Amino acid sequence: MTSRDINVIALVKGGERYVFLYDDDSRNEALQALARHAANPDLSFSWYDAAVLGQKVRNNTPRPSRIKFVPRADRPA
């Protein structure tokens, strides 16, 4: 079983709290969920809120693993 990091974005608006959890493989689904919330007239979650949080999702891209430098054995370091 592999462990996955969970990303969290949240918005507190008045007395309401909107919390979205997603992993790196489900970024598109997270963006779609933001749009669904913005389109729901029963929520105070606006298209502006969706745009701001959506930008955070898009900017939170996974970082590539760093490659450690190991000097070659046939050259002095």
Backbone as CSV, one residue per row, in Angstrom:
resi,resn,N_x,N_y,N_z,CA_x,CA_y,CA_z,C_x,C_y,C_z
1,MET,0.851,-1.177,0.000,0.000,0.000,0.000,0.898,1.241,0.000
2,THR,0.653,2.147,-0.910,1.445,3.364,-0.983,0.734,4.472,-0.228
3,SER,1.526,5.362,0.356,0.912,6.495,1.057,0.777,7.648,0.078
4,ARG,-0.290,8.377,0.190,-0.535,9.538,-0.658,-0.677,10.758,0.216
5,ASP,-0.079,11.840,-0.235,-0.253,13.096,0.472,-1.619,13.662,0.119
6,ILE,-2.261,14.230,1.098,-3.564,14.850,0.896,-3.376,16.361,0.960
7,ASN,-3.854,17.044,-0.054,-3.827,18.505,-0.108,-5.131,19.030,0.485
8,VAL,-5.035,20.152,1.167,-6.209,20.754,1.800,-6.271,22.230,1.412
9,ILE,-7.422,22.654,0.946,-7.690,24.088,0.778,-8.981,24.367,1.533
10,ALA,-9.041,25.526,2.134,-10.213,25.842,2.953,-10.571,27.310,2.818
11,LEU,-11.834,27.588,3.044,-12.349,28.956,3.025,-13.335,29.092,4.175
12,VAL,-13.137,30.109,4.988,-14.094,30.448,6.034,-14.781,31.725,5.581
13,LYS,-16.090,31.629,5.424,-16.867,32.759,4.913,-18.055,32.964,5.839
14,GLY,-17.945,34.006,6.655,-18.983,34.208,7.665,-18.955,33.031,8.634
15,GLY,-20.088,32.420,8.843,-20.176,31.256,9.721,-20.002,29.936,8.995
16,GLU,-19.728,29.988,7.704,-19.587,28.766,6.910,-18.115,28.435,6.699
17,ARG,-17.859,27.152,6.610,-16.510,26.668,6.330,-16.572,25.713,5.149
18,TYR,-15.748,25.977,4.164,-15.636,25.109,2.991,-14.237,24.503,3.016
19,VAL,-14.173,23.187,3.108,-12.893,22.485,3.169,-12.876,21.451,2.051
20,PHE,-11.839,21.497,1.241,-11.690,20.576,0.119,-10.406,19.780,0.306
21,LEU,-10.517,18.470,0.232,-9.374,17.562,0.340,-9.201,16.863,-1.001
22,TYR,-7.978,16.771,-1.464,-7.720,16.092,-2.730,-6.276,15.631,-2.761
23,ASP,-6.015,14.591,-3.550,-4.626,14.171,-3.732,-4.155,14.671,-5.101
24,ASP,-2.891,14.488,-5.387,-2.321,15.028,-6.623,-2.982,14.457,-7.877
25,ASP,-3.497,13.238,-7.786,-4.138,12.618,-8.952,-5.563,13.113,-9.183
26,SER,-6.129,13.828,-8.225,-7.526,14.251,-8.373,-7.677,15.770,-8.403
27,ARG,-6.683,16.461,-8.952,-6.753,17.922,-9.081,-7.947,18.368,-9.918
28,ASN,-8.148,17.724,-11.054,-9.268,18.117,-11.929,-10.609,17.944,-11.232
29,GLU,-10.753,16.864,-10.468,-11.998,16.642,-9.730,-12.187,17.726,-8.660
30,ALA,-11.106,18.163,-8.040,-11.197,19.234,-7.040,-11.670,20.529,-7.707
31,LEU,-11.120,20.840,-8.878,-11.543,22.043,-9.603,-13.016,21.956,-10.004
32,GLN,-13.456,20.776,-10.400,-14.861,20.588,-10.752,-15.764,20.766,-9.532
33,ALA,-15.294,20.299,-8.377,-16.078,20.456,-7.145,-16.211,21.936,-6.784
34,LEU,-15.138,22.705,-6.988,-15.220,24.148,-6.729,-16.276,24.788,-7.626
35,ALA,-16.296,24.396,-8.894,-17.272,24.949,-9.840,-18.697,24.554,-9.448
36,ARG,-18.895,23.307,-9.021,-20.236,22.870,-8.601,-20.723,23.680,-7.400
37,HIS,-19.820,23.935,-6.457,-20.208,24.732,-5.286,-20.556,26.165,-5.702
38,ALA,-19.782,26.739,-6.610,-20.040,28.115,-7.057,-21.366,28.212,-7.810
39,ALA,-21.731,27.171,-8.521,-22.967,27.174,-9.309,-24.209,26.921,-8.453
40,ASN,-24.017,26.516,-7.208,-25.144,26.205,-6.336,-25.667,27.491,-5.687
41,PRO,-26.870,27.923,-6.044,-27.396,29.183,-5.503,-27.733,29.104,-4.012
42,ASP,-27.806,27.906,-3.448,-28.107,27.757,-2.022,-26.886,27.995,-1.136
43,LEU,-25.702,28.106,-1.738,-24.467,28.324,-0.979,-23.989,29.756,-1.155
44,SER,-23.256,30.242,-0.182,-22.657,31.570,-0.307,-21.325,31.511,-1.052
45,PHE,-20.904,30.331,-1.433,-19.650,30.118,-2.158,-19.802,30.705,-3.565
46,SER,-18.977,31.701,-3.885,-19.145,32.435,-5.146,-18.152,31.963,-6.210
47,TRP,-18.343,32.480,-7.422,-17.397,32.179,-8.499,-16.041,32.796,-8.193
48,TYR,-16.030,33.908,-7.504,-14.759,34.507,-7.089,-14.035,33.572,-6.116
49,ASP,-14.784,33.012,-5.163,-14.190,32.052,-4.220,-13.617,30.859,-4.979
50,ALA,-14.366,30.365,-5.964,-13.906,29.224,-6.762,-12.642,29.585,-7.534
51,ALA,-12.581,30.804,-8.055,-11.404,31.226,-8.823,-10.168,31.319,-7.931
52,VAL,-10.335,31.880,-6.741,-9.201,32.025,-5.820,-8.705,30.649,-5.367
53,LEU,-9.619,29.800,-4.931,-9.207,28.466,-4.485,-8.707,27.620,-5.652
54,GLY,-9.300,27.793,-6.820,-8.840,27.065,-7.999,-7.406,27.420,-8.356
55,GLN,-7.069,28.678,-8.201,-5.680,29.096,-8.457,-4.729,28.430,-7.473
56,LYS,-5.159,28.286,-6.232,-4.337,27.604,-5.229,-4.145,26.132,-5.605
57,VAL,-5.195,25.498,-6.105,-5.083,24.102,-6.541,-4.092,23.996,-7.698
58,ARG,-4.232,24.882,-8.662,-3.341,24.824,-9.835,-1.890,25.140,-9.475
59,ASN,-1.679,26.050,-8.527,-0.318,26.407,-8.125,0.333,25.362,-7.232
60,ASN,-0.465,24.515,-6.632,0.047,23.497,-5.724,0.362,22.217,-6.496
61,THR,1.277,22.324,-7.445,1.647,21.158,-8.248,2.675,20.332,-7.497
62,PRO,2.685,19.032,-7.718,3.652,18.189,-7.022,5.080,18.544,-7.421
63,ARG,5.946,18.529,-6.454,7.351,18.821,-6.720,8.059,17.550,-7.130
64,PRO,8.891,17.644,-8.160,9.633,16.439,-8.552,10.634,16.062,-7.471
65,SER,10.920,14.788,-7.389,11.914,14.335,-6.430,13.268,14.905,-6.809
66,ARG,13.992,15.342,-5.829,15.317,15.888,-6.099,16.303,14.758,-6.298
67,ILE,17.180,14.963,-7.235,18.225,13.984,-7.494,19.455,14.407,-6.709
68,LYS,19.971,13.495,-5.921,21.159,13.811,-5.136,22.385,13.691,-6.015
69,PHE,23.270,14.639,-5.883,24.522,14.626,-6.638,25.506,13.711,-5.940
70,VAL,26.001,12.777,-6.704,27.039,11.880,-6.207,28.208,12.005,-7.157
71,PRO,29.396,12.435,-6.669,30.531,12.583,-7.560,30.971,11.232,-8.114
72,ARG,31.448,11.265,-9.350,31.939,10.026,-9.976,33.182,9.548,-9.245
73,ALA,33.327,8.256,-9.156,34.446,7.669,-8.430,35.764,7.874,-9.151
74,ASP,35.722,8.064,-10.482,36.982,8.187,-11.227,37.462,9.631,-11.334
75,ARG,36.754,10.593,-10.683,37.175,11.991,-10.691,37.297,12.493,-9.256
76,PRO,38.246,13.354,-9.020,38.288,13.957,-7.679,37.086,14.877,-7.500
77,ALA,36.582,14.914,-6.301,35.386,15.733,-6.024,35.704,17.200,-5.979
